[in-house]
Amino acid sequence: MSKESRRAACQRYEKTPKGFLMRSYRNMQSRIEGIQKAGTWTGKELLPREDFYLWALSDPVFWSLFRAYREVGFDRKLAPSPDRVDSDRGYVLDNMRWVTHSENSS
């Protein structure tokens, strides 16, 4: 399989709920580990991957946001985004909620 074919397959997968959540978790992990730019999230706690998946897949807000995101052709501004309610804490279940990427970036 060519590099372009693998990239296209990955992009298609990331437009599925499970693929989207895989990418979301990897992004959170990169922030926590300081791989992405340093911020209030660096070094904070990160819930286990399976707990994140279970939380997201059972959350009606995630599904509502994901459907809207898909219906508008995957406009990044409307992508579901895990938000830390208290920025002094990490990505843990009692400190997370779903918002749009646009809301989370402001």
VMD Tcl script that builds the backbone (N, CA, C; Angstrom):
set m [mol new atoms 318]
animate dup $m
set s [atomselect $m all]
$s set {name element resname resid chain x y z} {
  {N N MET 1 A 0.849 -1.176 0.000}
  {CA C MET 1 A 0.000 0.000 0.000}
  {C C MET 1 A 0.899 1.246 0.000}
  {N N SER 2 A 0.595 2.177 -0.861}
  {CA C SER 2 A 1.413 3.382 -0.964}
  {C C SER 2 A 1.191 4.308 0.231}
  {N N LYS 3 A 2.105 5.241 0.401}
  {CA C LYS 3 A 1.999 6.215 1.491}
  {C C LYS 3 A 0.713 7.035 1.357}
  {N N GLU 4 A 0.362 7.421 0.130}
  {CA C GLU 4 A -0.870 8.183 -0.104}
  {C C GLU 4 A -2.102 7.360 0.254}
  {N N SER 5 A -2.081 6.084 -0.085}
  {CA C SER 5 A -3.210 5.195 0.229}
  {C C SER 5 A -3.376 5.034 1.737}
  {N N ARG 6 A -2.250 4.885 2.448}
  {CA C ARG 6 A -2.314 4.758 3.905}
  {C C ARG 6 A -2.849 6.046 4.525}
  {N N ARG 7 A -2.390 7.187 4.025}
  {CA C ARG 7 A -2.839 8.477 4.547}
  {C C ARG 7 A -4.348 8.645 4.309}
  {N N ALA 8 A -4.821 8.293 3.118}
  {CA C ALA 8 A -6.247 8.405 2.799}
  {C C ALA 8 A -7.072 7.475 3.687}
  {N N ALA 9 A -6.589 6.266 3.915}
  {CA C ALA 9 A -7.305 5.318 4.785}
  {C C ALA 9 A -7.369 5.855 6.211}
  {N N CYS 10 A -6.272 6.436 6.680}
  {CA C CYS 10 A -6.242 7.016 8.026}
  {C C CYS 10 A -7.222 8.175 8.130}
  {N N GLN 11 A -7.266 9.026 7.118}
  {CA C GLN 11 A -8.190 10.157 7.133}
  {C C GLN 11 A -9.642 9.687 7.132}
  {N N ARG 12 A -9.944 8.634 6.388}
  {CA C ARG 12 A -11.305 8.082 6.402}
  {C C ARG 12 A -11.645 7.525 7.780}
  {N N TYR 13 A -10.695 6.798 8.391}
  {CA C TYR 13 A -10.917 6.219 9.719}
  {C C TYR 13 A -11.155 7.310 10.760}
  {N N GLU 14 A -10.417 8.404 10.673}
  {CA C GLU 14 A -10.560 9.474 11.656}
  {C C GLU 14 A -11.880 10.225 11.526}
  {N N LYS 15 A -12.650 9.928 10.484}
  {CA C LYS 15 A -13.988 10.504 10.340}
  {C C LYS 15 A -15.068 9.571 10.873}
  {N N THR 16 A -14.648 8.438 11.435}
  {CA C THR 16 A -15.577 7.553 12.136}
  {C C THR 16 A -15.518 7.910 13.619}
  {N N PRO 17 A -16.551 7.603 14.391}
  {CA C PRO 17 A -16.492 7.928 15.824}
  {C C PRO 17 A -15.266 7.340 16.522}
  {N N LYS 18 A -14.963 6.069 16.295}
  {CA C LYS 18 A -13.815 5.456 16.971}
  {C C LYS 18 A -12.495 6.056 16.501}
  {N N GLY 19 A -12.370 6.315 15.220}
  {CA C GLY 19 A -11.158 6.938 14.712}
  {C C GLY 19 A -10.992 8.356 15.230}
  {N N PHE 20 A -12.097 9.082 15.308}
  {CA C PHE 20 A -12.067 10.439 15.840}
  {C C PHE 20 A -11.605 10.430 17.297}
  {N N LEU 21 A -12.131 9.487 18.080}
  {CA C LEU 21 A -11.749 9.396 19.489}
  {C C LEU 21 A -10.292 8.972 19.648}
  {N N MET 22 A -9.812 8.107 18.764}
  {CA C MET 22 A -8.401 7.713 18.805}
  {C C MET 22 A -7.522 8.945 18.625}
  {N N ARG 23 A -7.854 9.773 17.644}
  {CA C ARG 23 A -7.075 10.985 17.384}
  {C C ARG 23 A -7.210 11.970 18.556}
  {N N SER 24 A -8.391 12.112 19.109}
  {CA C SER 24 A -8.600 13.019 20.248}
  {C C SER 24 A -7.745 12.606 21.436}
  {N N TYR 25 A -7.716 11.310 21.708}
  {CA C TYR 25 A -6.916 10.835 22.843}
  {C C TYR 25 A -5.429 11.073 22.585}
  {N N ARG 26 A -4.972 10.787 21.382}
  {CA C ARG 26 A -3.555 11.014 21.066}
  {C C ARG 26 A -3.191 12.486 21.202}
  {N N ASN 27 A -4.105 13.374 20.821}
  {CA C ASN 27 A -3.847 14.805 20.984}
  {C C ASN 27 A -3.771 15.188 22.462}
  {N N MET 28 A -4.673 14.654 23.286}
  {CA C MET 28 A -4.621 14.939 24.727}
  {C C MET 28 A -3.303 14.429 25.302}
  {N N GLN 29 A -2.918 13.230 24.915}
  {CA C GLN 29 A -1.678 12.627 25.403}
  {C C GLN 29 A -0.470 13.483 25.007}
  {N N SER 30 A -0.464 13.990 23.793}
  {CA C SER 30 A 0.635 14.847 23.338}
  {C C SER 30 A 0.708 16.139 24.143}
  {N N ARG 31 A -0.449 16.703 24.491}
  {CA C ARG 31 A -0.448 17.916 25.308}
  {C C ARG 31 A 0.120 17.625 26.694}
  {N N ILE 32 A -0.368 16.561 27.315}
  {CA C ILE 32 A 0.064 16.191 28.667}
  {C C ILE 32 A 1.570 15.941 28.698}
  {N N GLU 33 A 2.073 15.261 27.696}
  {CA C GLU 33 A 3.492 14.902 27.648}
  {C C GLU 33 A 4.386 16.035 27.167}
  {N N GLY 34 A 3.796 17.160 26.775}
  {CA C GLY 34 A 4.584 18.303 26.323}
  {C C GLY 34 A 5.102 18.180 24.905}
  {N N ILE 35 A 4.574 17.229 24.128}
  {CA C ILE 35 A 5.002 17.060 22.738}
  {C C ILE 35 A 4.491 18.234 21.902}
  {N N GLN 36 A 3.237 18.627 22.144}
  {CA C GLN 36 A 2.721 19.854 21.550}
  {C C GLN 36 A 3.201 21.006 22.420}
  {N N LYS 37 A 2.924 22.222 22.042}
  {CA C LYS 37 A 3.405 23.365 22.821}
  {C C LYS 37 A 2.994 23.245 24.287}
  {N N ALA 38 A 3.845 23.741 25.163}
  {CA C ALA 38 A 3.566 23.693 26.596}
  {C C ALA 38 A 2.373 24.585 26.913}
  {N N GLY 39 A 1.601 24.173 27.886}
  {CA C GLY 39 A 0.430 24.945 28.300}
  {C C GLY 39 A -0.019 24.499 29.670}
  {N N THR 40 A -1.213 24.927 30.052}
  {CA C THR 40 A -1.732 24.589 31.380}
  {C C THR 40 A -1.984 23.094 31.543}
  {N N TRP 41 A -1.965 22.354 30.458}
  {CA C TRP 41 A -2.228 20.914 30.488}
  {C C TRP 41 A -0.969 20.078 30.693}
  {N N THR 42 A 0.210 20.632 30.427}
  {CA C THR 42 A 1.465 19.877 30.471}
  {C C THR 42 A 1.702 19.282 31.863}
  {N N GLY 43 A 1.937 17.983 31.894}
  {CA C GLY 43 A 2.232 17.280 33.135}
  {C C GLY 43 A 1.018 16.919 33.971}
  {N N LYS 44 A -0.163 17.249 33.511}
  {CA C LYS 44 A -1.387 16.947 34.269}
  {C C LYS 44 A -1.786 15.481 34.086}
  {N N GLU 45 A -2.741 15.055 34.870}
  {CA C GLU 45 A -3.223 13.672 34.820}
  {C C GLU 45 A -4.015 13.421 33.539}
  {N N LEU 46 A -3.908 12.212 33.022}
  {CA C LEU 46 A -4.641 11.776 31.834}
  {C C LEU 46 A -5.300 10.438 32.148}
  {N N LEU 47 A -6.631 10.390 31.987}
  {CA C LEU 47 A -7.334 9.139 32.242}
  {C C LEU 47 A -6.884 8.066 31.259}
  {N N PRO 48 A -7.029 6.785 31.613}
  {CA C PRO 48 A -6.665 5.699 30.695}
  {C C PRO 48 A -7.489 5.764 29.402}
  {N N ARG 49 A -6.879 5.343 28.325}
  {CA C ARG 49 A -7.499 5.383 26.996}
  {C C ARG 49 A -8.869 4.704 26.975}
  {N N GLU 50 A -8.964 3.506 27.529}
  {CA C GLU 50 A -10.246 2.786 27.503}
  {C C GLU 50 A -11.333 3.532 28.282}
  {N N ASP 51 A -10.960 4.166 29.394}
  {CA C ASP 51 A -11.934 4.965 30.154}
  {C C ASP 51 A -12.422 6.146 29.326}
  {N N PHE 52 A -11.515 6.759 28.569}
  {CA C PHE 52 A -11.900 7.878 27.692}
  {C C PHE 52 A -12.880 7.399 26.635}
  {N N TYR 53 A -12.584 6.275 25.992}
  {CA C TYR 53 A -13.475 5.748 24.962}
  {C C TYR 53 A -14.856 5.425 25.533}
  {N N LEU 54 A -14.884 4.753 26.672}
  {CA C LEU 54 A -16.179 4.409 27.289}
  {C C LEU 54 A -16.967 5.661 27.656}
  {N N TRP 55 A -16.296 6.643 28.238}
  {CA C TRP 55 A -16.946 7.900 28.604}
  {C C TRP 55 A -17.536 8.577 27.369}
  {N N ALA 56 A -16.722 8.702 26.331}
  {CA C ALA 56 A -17.166 9.402 25.127}
  {C C ALA 56 A -18.322 8.679 24.441}
  {N N LEU 57 A -18.176 7.379 24.259}
  {CA C LEU 57 A -19.193 6.626 23.518}
  {C C LEU 57 A -20.516 6.509 24.268}
  {N N SER 58 A -20.511 6.767 25.562}
  {CA C SER 58 A -21.760 6.722 26.325}
  {C C SER 58 A -22.331 8.118 26.588}
  {N N ASP 59 A -21.684 9.149 26.071}
  {CA C ASP 59 A -22.104 10.523 26.332}
  {C C ASP 59 A -22.981 11.052 25.194}
  {N N PRO 60 A -24.250 11.377 25.472}
  {CA C PRO 60 A -25.127 11.890 24.415}
  {C C PRO 60 A -24.646 13.220 23.827}
  {N N VAL 61 A -23.924 14.008 24.600}
  {CA C VAL 61 A -23.399 15.276 24.069}
  {C C VAL 61 A -22.355 14.993 22.987}
  {N N PHE 62 A -21.475 14.014 23.231}
  {CA C PHE 62 A -20.502 13.650 22.195}
  {C C PHE 62 A -21.221 13.260 20.913}
  {N N TRP 63 A -22.237 12.403 21.017}
  {CA C TRP 63 A -22.941 11.928 19.827}
  {C C TRP 63 A -23.649 13.062 19.103}
  {N N SER 64 A -24.252 13.961 19.834}
  {CA C SER 64 A -24.928 15.098 19.220}
  {C C SER 64 A -23.928 15.981 18.466}
  {N N LEU 65 A -22.808 16.279 19.112}
  {CA C LEU 65 A -21.783 17.096 18.464}
  {C C LEU 65 A -21.167 16.369 17.272}
  {N N PHE 66 A -20.920 15.066 17.403}
  {CA C PHE 66 A -20.309 14.317 16.302}
  {C C PHE 66 A -21.237 14.277 15.092}
  {N N ARG 67 A -22.540 14.065 15.327}
  {CA C ARG 67 A -23.489 14.050 14.207}
  {C C ARG 67 A -23.516 15.399 13.495}
  {N N ALA 68 A -23.531 16.491 14.268}
  {CA C ALA 68 A -23.529 17.833 13.663}
  {C C ALA 68 A -22.244 18.050 12.863}
  {N N TYR 69 A -21.124 17.629 13.409}
  {CA C TYR 69 A -19.821 17.738 12.758}
  {C C TYR 69 A -19.824 16.979 11.425}
  {N N ARG 70 A -20.371 15.777 11.437}
  {CA C ARG 70 A -20.440 14.958 10.218}
  {C C ARG 70 A -21.390 15.582 9.194}
  {N N GLU 71 A -22.543 16.090 9.665}
  {CA C GLU 71 A -23.553 16.649 8.758}
  {C C GLU 71 A -23.062 17.883 8.012}
  {N N VAL 72 A -22.146 18.641 8.583}
  {CA C VAL 72 A -21.628 19.837 7.906}
  {C C VAL 72 A -20.346 19.541 7.133}
  {N N GLY 73 A -20.055 18.278 6.945}
  {CA C GLY 73 A -18.886 17.910 6.152}
  {C C GLY 73 A -17.579 17.993 6.905}
  {N N PHE 74 A -17.619 17.751 8.216}
  {CA C PHE 74 A -16.433 17.687 9.063}
  {C C PHE 74 A -15.706 19.034 9.161}
  {N N ASP 75 A -16.487 20.087 9.367}
  {CA C ASP 75 A -15.926 21.419 9.601}
  {C C ASP 75 A -15.266 21.417 10.976}
  {N N ARG 76 A -13.973 21.651 11.008}
  {CA C ARG 76 A -13.209 21.547 12.260}
  {C C ARG 76 A -13.777 22.407 13.385}
  {N N LYS 77 A -14.327 23.563 13.062}
  {CA C LYS 77 A -14.887 24.438 14.101}
  {C C LYS 77 A -15.982 23.735 14.899}
  {N N LEU 78 A -16.689 22.790 14.267}
  {CA C LEU 78 A -17.788 22.093 14.930}
  {C C LEU 78 A -17.407 20.717 15.462}
  {N N ALA 79 A -16.153 20.341 15.345}
  {CA C ALA 79 A -15.703 19.036 15.842}
  {C C ALA 79 A -15.874 18.956 17.357}
  {N N PRO 80 A -16.308 17.813 17.876}
  {CA C PRO 80 A -16.346 17.643 19.332}
  {C C PRO 80 A -14.946 17.770 19.904}
  {N N SER 81 A -14.848 18.411 21.053}
  {CA C SER 81 A -13.548 18.622 21.668}
  {C C SER 81 A -13.662 18.401 23.170}
  {N N PRO 82 A -12.822 17.523 23.740}
  {CA C PRO 82 A -12.861 17.322 25.189}
  {C C PRO 82 A -12.285 18.548 25.897}
  {N N ASP 83 A -13.080 19.134 26.758}
  {CA C ASP 83 A -12.703 20.358 27.464}
  {C C ASP 83 A -12.479 20.053 28.934}
  {N N ARG 84 A -11.393 20.611 29.481}
  {CA C ARG 84 A -11.169 20.510 30.925}
  {C C ARG 84 A -11.920 21.653 31.593}
  {N N VAL 85 A -12.852 21.326 32.460}
  {CA C VAL 85 A -13.671 22.332 33.136}
  {C C VAL 85 A -12.786 23.229 34.001}
  {N N ASP 86 A -11.882 22.626 34.746}
  {CA C ASP 86 A -10.937 23.346 35.606}
  {C C ASP 86 A -9.554 23.177 34.996}
  {N N SER 87 A -8.978 24.263 34.461}
  {CA C SER 87 A -7.703 24.153 33.758}
  {C C SER 87 A -6.525 23.844 34.679}
  {N N ASP 88 A -6.738 23.870 35.981}
  {CA C ASP 88 A -5.678 23.475 36.916}
  {C C ASP 88 A -5.595 21.958 37.071}
  {N N ARG 89 A -6.571 21.257 36.520}
  {CA C ARG 89 A -6.612 19.796 36.625}
  {C C ARG 89 A -6.444 19.182 35.248}
  {N N GLY 90 A -6.197 17.892 35.234}
  {CA C GLY 90 A -5.965 17.182 33.984}
  {C C GLY 90 A -7.228 16.667 33.333}
  {N N TYR 91 A -7.006 15.771 32.380}
  {CA C TYR 91 A -8.092 15.117 31.663}
  {C C TYR 91 A -8.545 13.909 32.477}
  {N N VAL 92 A -9.450 14.152 33.416}
  {CA C VAL 92 A -10.032 13.108 34.252}
  {C C VAL 92 A -11.551 13.239 34.163}
  {N N LEU 93 A -12.242 12.131 34.385}
  {CA C LEU 93 A -13.685 12.087 34.117}
  {C C LEU 93 A -14.482 13.196 34.785}
  {N N ASP 94 A -14.191 13.511 36.029}
  {CA C ASP 94 A -14.999 14.528 36.703}
  {C C ASP 94 A -14.568 15.950 36.362}
  {N N ASN 95 A -13.660 16.086 35.382}
  {CA C ASN 95 A -13.201 17.408 34.970}
  {C C ASN 95 A -13.330 17.618 33.461}
  {N N MET 96 A -14.093 16.763 32.799}
  {CA C MET 96 A -14.199 16.852 31.347}
  {C C MET 96 A -15.641 16.997 30.900}
  {N N ARG 97 A -15.788 17.683 29.774}
  {CA C ARG 97 A -17.083 17.815 29.108}
  {C C ARG 97 A -16.800 17.983 27.620}
  {N N TRP 98 A -17.811 17.781 26.800}
  {CA C TRP 98 A -17.671 17.960 25.358}
  {C C TRP 98 A -18.175 19.337 24.965}
  {N N VAL 99 A -17.392 20.027 24.150}
  {CA C VAL 99 A -17.773 21.294 23.532}
  {C C VAL 99 A -17.294 21.239 22.083}
  {N N THR 100 A -17.621 22.236 21.291}
  {CA C THR 100 A -17.090 22.278 19.927}
  {C C THR 100 A -15.637 22.753 19.968}
  {N N HIS 101 A -14.903 22.421 18.935}
  {CA C HIS 101 A -13.520 22.862 18.831}
  {C C HIS 101 A -13.437 24.387 18.911}
  {N N SER 102 A -14.382 25.045 18.266}
  {CA C SER 102 A -14.409 26.509 18.277}
  {C C SER 102 A -14.565 27.043 19.712}
  {N N GLU 103 A -15.480 26.458 20.476}
  {CA C GLU 103 A -15.668 26.885 21.880}
  {C C GLU 103 A -14.411 26.624 22.708}
  {N N ASN 104 A -13.795 25.488 22.490}
  {CA C ASN 104 A -12.630 25.103 23.284}
  {C C ASN 104 A -11.406 25.956 22.948}
  {N N SER 105 A -11.361 26.495 21.750}
  {CA C SER 105 A -10.220 27.307 21.326}
  {C C SER 105 A -10.311 28.754 21.787}
  {N N SER 106 A -11.504 29.174 22.172}
  {CA C SER 106 A -11.658 30.586 22.556}
  {C C SER 106 A -11.300 30.831 24.006}
}
mol reanalyze $m
mol bondsrecalc $m
mol representation Tube
mol addrep $m
